[in-house]
Amino acid sequence: MSEERNLPDYEEDTDDGYTPVETNDRMVVGDLIKYTSDNGWTESGLPVESNKKLAAIAVNKVLQRWQEQRVVETIAQKPLPDPDEMNAAIPQSEWEEGPDGKPRPPWQLAHIVYLLEIETCEKLTFVSATIGAKIAVSALQDRVAWMRKLRGADVVPQVELSFKPMSTRFGMRKRPDFKIVGWLDLKAGAGAPQPALRQLPPTELNEVTPPTTAEEMNDELPF
């Protein structure tokens, strides 16, 4: 049985560009989905529909300790401890072999994405400590942060579960990718008996008129 301590408190982690969600003190909400380069996206061991559209509601990070190929402890209280310091306190003789045949540090930083199936409200959770997952979640997080500067703090991405190539020491491999196919407004159904997400139209930015030659040559400083 995995020990969980200080499970996600989203209100404390305010810099991830996502809206807090209610998890009832559980790290995994709904069904767990996984990605491997061999099997692609799976849910309970079965392939996930390739065109399944999901709302990526929130992201999070936790620190997990692995032992005997399973997670035995989870730390989620922010700020997270330094995994290098945590691993330095454990003798390398106790480290287990990783996929590359070398000793793998017991403490790993895991990246989480909470997903919602829009039509059925089925909840899914993606949790992974792989480098590919880190890249995928960081890219998603970055795009949300930028879009919220344009559309406000209540937008979330609509994604399809996809993959992208990634160069590794073993050659080219596939990594998970949350392909953004649209944006949704979480406030669309606020106060309604059955809140509904509203599909946002493409972003339109006001064009900035370039300066004239006279303005460019103006020596007068504006301050």
Buried (B, 14 or more C-beta within 10 A) or exposed (E): EEEBEBBBBBEEBEEBBBBBBEBEEEBBBBBBBBBBBEEBBBBEEEEBEEEBBBBBBBBBBBBBBBEEEEBEBBBBBBEBEEBEEBBEEEEEEEBEEEEEEEEBBBBBEBBBBBBBBBEEEBBBBBBBBBEBBBBBBEBBBEBBEEBBEEEEEBBBBBBBBBBEEBEEEEEEBBBBBBBBEBBBBBEBEEEEEEEEBBEBEEEEEEEEEEEEEEEEEEEEEEE
